[in-house]
Every structure is written in C-alpha cells, then in structure tokens.
Amino acid sequence: MSLSKPIGILGAGRAGTALARAAARGGVEVRIASTRTPAQMRYHLLQYAPSATAVRAQDVAQGVENVLLAVPQEDLDDVEPEWIGDRILVDATNRWEEEPLPEWFEMGLAEGLSSSEVVARRFPTARVVKALNHISHWGMDAPRSSEPRAAAIASNDAAAAAEVGQLVTALGFEPVIASNLSAGIRTEPGTAYFNVAATPEQMSRHLL
Ligand SMILES: NC(=O)c1ccc[n+]([C@@H]2O[C@H](COP(=O)([O-])OP(=O)(O)OC[C@H]3O[C@@H](n4cnc5c(N)ncnc54)[C@H](OP(=O)(O)O)[C@@H]3O)[C@@H](O)[C@H]2O)c1
C-alpha cells in the first residue's frame, strides 16, 4: 500500500532508520532528524536511509501530520514539545533494561502510567499514539512472510489511531487497534509479543 502523506521521524539511529527504510518501501516520504545537522547526517543517511530527507530536529513536524518518536527515553529531556505541536506523535520508544530516565518520566511510571501515557503528559498538545515499539529494527527490515505480522496501536484519540493504522499498513504490518493509550503497556519490554511476531488474532486477544 502506498501512503501519499509524508511523515517525520525524530531519531536517526537503529529504529529511526529502519522505520525510514520501511517507509521508503511503502512509498512514504520521510523527513528525518537527530541531534546532528542535516549536513552532518548526510553520509549516515546515504548508508542507512538513502531515501529520507534530513531536517533539523525543530523542523521535523513541518509539512507532516505524523511524527515517529525514535529517540531513547533517557534523551527525551532534550526534545522540545513545541517541535511536535499538535501533530500525531507515534511513540515508538521503550525503556531499555535499566536505562536512566528523566525525573518526570520516573515519576509518571511510579504513578502507574504506561510509558506512552507519560510521554503524552510530556507532549500535551500532541495526539499521542503508541505503535511500532514492539518491533525490532531487524523485524522492520525482515522480508514479509505470507502470515501477516500484527502491529499494536494504542491511543485515546480514535482518529489518530486510525491514521496510524494506515501508516502501519504502508510499512508492511497489520494494524491492531487497542481500546486506549494505557493498553499499550501490554506491548512494553517483557510482555509476550515484544520483539516476538504475533498474528493479528493473537495480538487482538493479547490487547483485550
Ligand atoms: N533498535 C530497535 O530495534 C528499536 C525498535 C523499536 C523501538 N526502539 C526504541 O526506539 C528508541 C531509539 O532506539 P535506537 O535503538 O534507534 O537508538 P539509537 O540507535 O541510539 O538512536 C538514537 C537516535 O536518537 C537521536 N537523538 C538523541 N537525542 C535526540 C534529541 N534530543 N533530538 C533528536 N534526536 C535525538 C540520536 O541522534 P544522533 O544520531 O545525532 O546521536 C540517534 O539518531 C528507544 O526508545 C528504543 O527502545 C528501538
């Protein structure tokens, strides 16, 4: 499937560039940003995401409706919510083992929030959707088998979830939409289908 709308990707590491490659295969135009300037990213992108256009981090949401967040959670203090504004923010982040987190993140988790609910609190004007966090960069690049692989989508904004469903389809996965953002906790590290392929039926049952 081809999605004509361009997307932004914040983070040009393993996850961000794998998402950019999957988007390119799906015919989706990508603007990608990191801590580096577009000129500094040039050779990196030639190797890892040659179809993507490098932009400055503060410009990542310009001209797009969806921004994929692929920055380590420990670095989120340095991501300004104004960069995202009122766009759909697709939170693809996870806490990696004992990764140190910003204080506001630790406090939100201690209250029992899912990690994307904490992200939503940090980005109050954005329409936050949790998606693609449970698929590794290898899984993103893996050839598609005849069995569809599920990608969970969790949001409190049904229209945003549906929009991200179209994007996920373009990336080569089968969207399974959960009832709300908090349900995304079932796709965090340590859960059954984190980095483990699930069919849409398995994922639907798991997200209930
Ligand atoms: N790796 C995976 O398979 C995978 C899969 C799904 C989800 N995730 C999640 O995605 C997130 C990123 O993981 P990763 O493996 O891609 O990490 P990574 O390879 O270390 O890449 C991190 C990227 O974030 C950029 N970055 C850091 N601070 C930034 C800031 N303030 N503004 C803009 N960009 C910033 C870095 O910029 P520079 O390049 O300039 O240093 C780098 O491009 C993590 O939360 C991880 O759990 C990873």
The ligand as a Gaussian input file, in Angstrom:
#p B3LYP/6-31G(d) Opt

LIG

0 1
 N       16.582000      -0.516000      17.998000
 C       15.408000      -1.121000      17.880000
 O       15.304000      -2.258000      17.335000
 C       14.153000      -0.459000      18.379000
 C       12.909000      -0.946000      17.947000
 C       11.750000      -0.329000      18.422000
 C       11.849000       0.742000      19.307000
 N       13.079000       1.190000      19.696000
 C       13.139000       2.328000      20.625000
 O       13.473000       3.478000      19.857000
 C       14.258000       4.378000      20.646000
 C       15.584000       4.627000      19.916000
 O       16.298000       3.399000      19.868000
 P       17.519000       3.191000      18.850000
 O       17.926000       1.769000      19.016000
 O       17.160000       3.692000      17.483000
 O       18.618000       4.161000      19.494000
 P       19.956000       4.711000      18.799000
 O       20.393000       3.760000      17.743000
 O       20.873000       5.024000      19.922000
 O       19.499000       6.074000      18.070000
 C       19.014000       7.162000      18.818000
 C       18.773000       8.334000      17.894000
 O       18.128000       9.362000      18.656000
 C       18.760000      10.591000      18.324000
 N       18.589000      11.566000      19.400000
 C       19.027000      11.521000      20.683000
 N       18.661000      12.641000      21.343000
 C       17.974000      13.406000      20.452000
 C       17.371000      14.683000      20.511000
 N       17.353000      15.393000      21.638000
 N       16.797000      15.184000      19.395000
 C       16.795000      14.477000      18.249000
 N       17.349000      13.256000      18.116000
 C       17.940000      12.729000      19.205000
 C       20.213000      10.220000      18.123000
 O       20.834000      11.271000      17.432000
 P       22.356000      11.186000      16.888000
 O       22.305000      10.194000      15.756000
 O       22.641000      12.566000      16.435000
 O       23.185000      10.715000      18.050000
 C       20.058000       8.932000      17.324000
 O       19.875000       9.211000      15.957000
 C       14.451000       3.682000      22.011000
 O       13.490000       4.138000      22.925000
 C       14.214000       2.214000      21.690000
 O       13.764000       1.470000      22.801000
 C       14.229000       0.616000      19.242000

